[in-house]
Amino acid sequence: MKNEKINVLGINFDAVKAAAATEAIFRAARQREAPYSVFTPNALISTFCYDDAALREVVNSASLVLADGVGVIGAAKRQGTPIPERVTGIDTADAVMARLAAVGGSVYLVGGEQGIAQSAASALVEKHIGLRVLGASDGFFEDEEALVEEISRLSPDLLLVGMGFPKQELFISRNKDKLSVGAAMGVGGAIDVWAGKVRRAPAVFVKLHFEWLWRMLCQPKRFLGLWRLLRYRFLTRRRFLR
């Protein structure tokens, strides 16, 4: 059964809750019926896609497109086609790995600086007892073909790619028909978080929907993208979306 799609500023989001998204990814990872890709655009990513039709097409080509951001949820509500809830990439990936761990499933990690993916792998196998991490690579590999061949040889249930937008989406999109995996998911900075290199926002920031501000405080270079968040709010104002 196909999910209802909600178009917000050109991106076709799946109108699903977190539990349904987790189940869909887990099932795809284990059944391996077809290449299954998962992207999680937020407001910032949406502005890049708004300006670039090719990137927008890549994002919309995913099997599952999740709304990872309160900005997207607010925009959908303003246009009168609400999305059930925010579904974050990091929490969804964690939930899928928990399900995989229960059945001895496997994962491969790609992303971060040298050694970060390996540290994340160690942390994840401690957190999710029973999960098998078949391999880990940093996000600055030189031979993409060799990496794809290694991943396919190991054939994990789930491939998690954390290279940031749009590198991770492009990597998954151009290789998904070559990769012998159950599902492939873009997870942004999640690998840095799992490795302990970056802290997630404290609960109070999450409750107030200020995770974006926390990320900017931790990584000041992100302030350069603030104008894009303001632009997204302007582009998705009620009058524009009527």
Buried (B, 14 or more C-beta within 10 A) or exposed (E): EEBEEBEBBBBBBBBBEBEBBBBBBBBBBBEBEEBBBBBBBBBBBBBBBBEEEEBBEBBBBBBBBBBBBBBBBBBBBBBEBEBBBBBBBBBBBBBBBBBBBEEEBBBBBBBBEEEBBBBBBBBBBEEBEEBBBBBBBBBEBEEEEEBBBBBBEBBBBBBBBBBBBBBBBBBBBEBBEEBBBBBBBBBBBBBBBBBEBBEBBEEEBEEEBBBBBBBBEEEEEBEEBEEBBEBBBEBBEEEEBE
